[in-house]
């Protein structure tokens, strides 16, 4: 799925109002990394899973549909973490964080942690994919599918890449990664 969300509607939940200006798409570029020394312009956007959880049938939590049309429920904890997500994603590209591919329910995604060092244990995880942009202003789309905490043992993750390596793969080969 190649969805670019420009905005999300305000959520009224538990007598609070939650807005999503922090999740508007942002751009970052890799100077001189494209063909002939051109810049590679990357747009970073987010999907609803960064501030929602799987819907629990009888829940009174605010319900919304995700990009696949499935029901989700608003999650204050994930929302709070989403406030720092744009800075994390920007640093992920700027500092060329390590990343790896993972299969989840037969779908592949790229994963990265919220910092430059891979330390086994509980980590804040960013789940994303890349694809060539159809926009005139951007070359590559980096779509953040989800972000959550997970226990990770890096001794079991052998094949690692750098984020920029995958961005260049999407750009030069004009393919979705993964």
N, C-alpha and C positions, 0 to 999 in steps of 0.2 A: 504494500500500500504506500502511495506517495502523496501523503496529505500535508499541506502547509497550512497551519492555522495562523491567521493574522491576528485573531483576538478570541477571547472566551467571554461568555456572558457573566455578569456579576452574580455571585451566589449569596443568597440569604440563608443562613444556617445557624441554629441555636442562638437566635437574637443577635447575630453578628453579620456583618456584610464583608464579603471577601471579593476583592478585585484582582485583576490579572495583568495590569500594565507591565509588570516585571517580566511577563512571558511573551511580549511582542517579539517577533523575529528580529534578530540583530545580525549585523554583517561583520565579518572579520576577513582579512586577506593575508595570503602568504606572498610577501613581496618577492618578485623575481623568480618564483618557483614554477611558472607556467612555461609554455612553449616560447622559445626565443627570448626568455627573460621576462615575460609578461607576469603580472600578478595573477594569483588564483583567488577569486572572490568567493567566499563561503557564506551562505545564509544559515543561521542556526534558528530552528523553530522547535516547538514543543507540542506534545500530544496530551490528551486529558489524563493519561495514567500518571503523570508527574504530580497530580494533586487529587487523585481519586484511588479507590480500592474496588475490588470485586464487590458487586452488590450482594448483600445478604438479604434474601427474600423478605423477611418480616421487618427489616430495619426501617427506622423513621428518619434516617439520615437523608439528606438531599440527594436525589437520584438524577443522573444525567446519562446521556448516551455517549459512548466513545466513538472513535473514527470508524470502527467496524459496525456501528449500530447496536453494540451490546450495552446493557445497563451496568452502570458503575455507581458508586456512592462517594460523595465528597468526603475527603479525609483531611481534617485539620492538621494532623501531624505531617502528612506529605505536603500540604499547602505551605506550612512553615518552612520546610526544607526547600521547597521550590523557590523561595525568596532568594536563596543564594545560588541557585542553579545556573542562571546566566553567567555569573562570574566564574563558576567552576568550568563551564563549557568553554568559555573564552580562554581561560588558562590552559585547558586541556589541549587546545590547538596551539596557542602561543608557545607553550613549554613542551610540546610534542610528547605528551604522556604515553605510557605504554598501554596497549589495548589488546584484546583477544576476542576470538569468536566463540560463541556459545550457542548450543541448541536448546530451545525451550519449546516443548510441545510441537516438535518437528519444524520449528521456524528458527532460522539462524539470526543472530543479532551480534553487534559489536558491543563489548562491555569495557568500561574503564572505571577506575576508582577516582574519588574526588581529589586526589593528590598525586604528586609525581613519584611517590615511593610505594611499591607493592609490599604490604605487610600482611601476612596471614592473620586472620581473625575477623572481627566485625568491621565491615567497610561500607562506606556510602558508595553506591554503585550507580553509574550512568549507563543506560541501555539505549543504543542509537543505531541508525543506519545512514548510509550516504548514497546519493545518486546524482547524476548530472542534472543541473538545473535547466529548466525550460525558460527561465527568466533572462532578459537581456542584460540585467545588472549583475547576475551571479553565475558562477561556473559550477559550483557544487552545493548541494543541499545537505545539511547535517540535521537530521530529524531525531530529537530526543523522544524515544517511545515511553520511557519510564525512568524513575529514579527511586531507589529505596535502599535500605540497609540489608546486608546479607553476610553471613559467615563464609569466608573464602579461604581455602588452603592453596596458596600459590605454588606449592610443591607439585600439585596435580595439573597445573596449567603450563604446558611446555612451549607451545607455539605462541609467541607474542610479537606484536608489531608496534610501530609508532603511529600515532594518530595521523600525522602528516603523510606517512607512507600510504595509508588507506585513502586519504583525500586525493592524493595524486593518482592512485589507481582508478578511483571513480572518475576523475577528470580526464586523464589521458586515454583510458580504455573505454570511456563513455558507458560505464556499467554501474549497476547498483552493487553496493558492498555492504554486507554480504547479500 
